[in-house]
Amino acid sequence: MIPEQMTAIAIEGGKGSASALHPVQIETPRPAAGQILIRVGAAGVNRPDLMQRQGFYPPPPGAPVTLGLEVAGEVAAVGEGAPRWAVGDKVTALLGGGGYAQYALVDARHALPIPKGLDLTQAAALPETIFTVFANVFEHGALQAAETFMVHGATSGIGVTAIQMAKAAGARVIATGRGAAKAEAALKLGADIAIDTTTEDFAEAAKAAGGVDVILDMVGGDYIAKDLDALNPDGRLVMIATQAGYKVEVNLLTIMQKRLVMTGSTLRPRSADEKARLAAAIEARVWPWIEAGLIRPIVDRTFPLIEAAQAHAHLEAGDHVGKVVLLA
């Protein structure tokens, strides 16, 4: 039986520090046509959640104000026009919001079956990072087998996923991170080369290793000039975040002379149809990699749902390797 009320996490005052997060009782949603209601077992914690909590990343129109972009759990109810799913199915899903709760609504097309061999905690660590890496590295960046791929923030949720997906696709991987421990963790995850950016210039190190064809950058700022320097002719730079700043000075001659492509995207504002297209493509290409053991979710730490504030504080500290997950 689906309860009338459920526990969800709210932001006191609408925005603030991690301590502003607190559990509340709200009405349990009901699925409309084309939607399913998921009884949440686990919910991933992502940097966009931190940005929304701080007031910098509002939910798109129609999305819940409750945080949470990915969950795993059991289908509790099915709306009309969602024939793939039945009550009791185990799924993981990409959300526009609402994951920090005991129940979450989602467009049925944005849910995927939990890959064989994974539990709910592991499955909740998949959608946001898998969708982001697939769209940006493999579609916008057009990474091919035998090319060299570089990812910054090697031990972040995105970083650990990007390393494994690029290796599964047959690319050579260079990963960067701040500190020797993060560089060592990247090597253990499969990176061919790991660069400690506190002691090395990553552009010089990359060029010494033969250069890079595709870069996934979530840093921005002064990394951009070095990215362009590290790229081989016809290289592609893909931006997904700007943690070090979004206003930069770019040498256009470098782009012209090396025939470089600079692009970028965000995931959350994409249309429902576009997310459905991505879900189908990911199920066809990436899910077999997961089930073959080529990609494994890296969960750094779990917290009970009601301890979302502590989960955010842990993610903000920056010492994690992989994903932080809330257990509902």
Secondary structure, 3 states (H helix, E strand, C coil): CCCCEEEEEEEHHHCCCHHHEEEEEEECCCCCCCEEEEEEEEEEECHHHHHHHCCCCCCCCCCCCCCCCEEEEEEEEECCCCCCCCCCCEEEEECCCCCCECEEEEEHHHEEECCCCCCHHHHHCCHHHHHHHHHHHHHHCCCCCCCEEEECCCCCHHHHHHHHHHHHCCCEEEEEECCHHHHHHHHHCCCCEEEECCCCCHHHHHHHCCCEEEEEECCCCCHHHHHHHHEEEEEEEEECCCCCCCCCCCCHHHHHHHCCEEEECCCCCCCHHHHHHHHHHHHHHHHHHHHCCCCCCCEEEEEEHHHHHHHHHHHHHCCCCCEEEEEC
